[in-house]
Amino acid sequence: MPADWPAGRLTGAVARPGIVVDVEWDAGHALVAARLSADRPTTIAVRWGTASVYIELAGDPVWVSADGDGRLVVLPGSAILE
């Protein structure tokens, strides 16, 4: 996030290849939560700051958050690839 953007939320952004992204961040630009969905099965890399995780989107939305150390956490019920 640009430094001059305060805490905020973005909804309905579309990233390639057809990934719909809803994301919320705090005043320190830490990830609060992100919801990702796709209209077809696909594997994507999610990056926030220096953290990243690969997830598989296949119908149901996937929720990603950050832990206290800035690592990305895929919430239960979501598909994660090691």
Beta strands, then each sheet from edge to edge (+ up, - down):
strand 1: 8-15
strand 2: 19-25
strand 3: 31-38
strand 4: 42-48
strand 5: 51-57
strand 6: 62-66
strand 7: 72-74
strand 8: 80-81
sheet 1: 1+ 2- 3+ 6- 7+
sheet 2: 4+ 5- 8+
end
